[in-house]
């Protein structure tokens, strides 16, 4: 009897030992799985969701045309955040440590070079197909379309006032009837200012005294009226609040296309062709989807579609351009325009503008 009890006790101890070994092995397996999962996540092994968040300051028509085709062709759902250049740039800067957006489809190199730390380096394989002068030479900015600065004129209101270029904007009859944005915060207004400086400067020198003397006279004729957003400029002209405005070609040409009583005027002194670019936000949550979007923007398919159906100029070699757009042969460009120089001197230009503005209001 005593032997039997001793045998049963030994068996109980053995069972408990086996159970503890099993638990230990299970714990080790779980730790191993967790470690492997962590390693996979650190190496980017987890698959991205089919989502892309796009910050855009582009027109509604252009957004719709590009986004709808991208979603259809890739199966990636796009979430749009639309606002002006200044607002979106401030948003991207505030989210720098934890970006909520993936694509920054806003402005161009001249406006964004000083903020390049916000963007991820990426050069699309489609880049070699873009026109000379409109390729990604920095690693950050991929020019997709060109939206040159123009004058939008209300044909019902202008009467016998001649508006062919920048010099005509000094006409006293236009005082208080000119729509213009803030070049410090608006990319369209900044590009209009740059075109103005090249046009009115000695030998097209944008920093010459004659260039800034013109800006001073222009601001006085503006009569203190500066629009808060890019859209207020072209809408104000089309709706009859202003006779003329300085804006991008895209919204102005779209009004013409739709039959509004406005006309697009390329200044006879000349204008510039900045490459409106697309960027990927650094440390974004969907970098692979973002790369696909950049590639898609530069593709033959979307460049031809936009060029033939909309009012933005494609920058891909041999891309189609609609016949309702002003022919290239009728547009005068400045031979000495240097996008890199403008980018590096943006702060100097906007600071000088603020000084002249303050002086003109005294």
Secondary structure, 3 states (H helix, E strand, C coil): CHHHHHHHHHHHHHHHHHHHHHHHHHHHHHHHHHHHHHHHHHCCCCCCCCEEEEEECCCHHHHHHHHHHHHHHHCCEEEEEECCHHHHHHHHHHCCCCCCCCEEECCCHHHHHHHHHHECCCCCCCHHHECCCCCCCCCCCEEEEECCEEEEEECCCCCCCCCCCHHHHHCHHHCCCEECCCCCCCHHHHHHHHHHHHHHCHHHCCCCHHHHHHHHHHHHHHCCCCCCCHHHHHHHHHCCCCCEEEEEHHHHHHHHHCCCCEEEECCCCCECCCEEEEEEECCCCCHHHHHHHHHHHHCHHHHHHHHHHCCCEECECCCCCCCCCCCHHHCCECCCCCHHHHHHCHHHHHHHHHHHHHHHCC
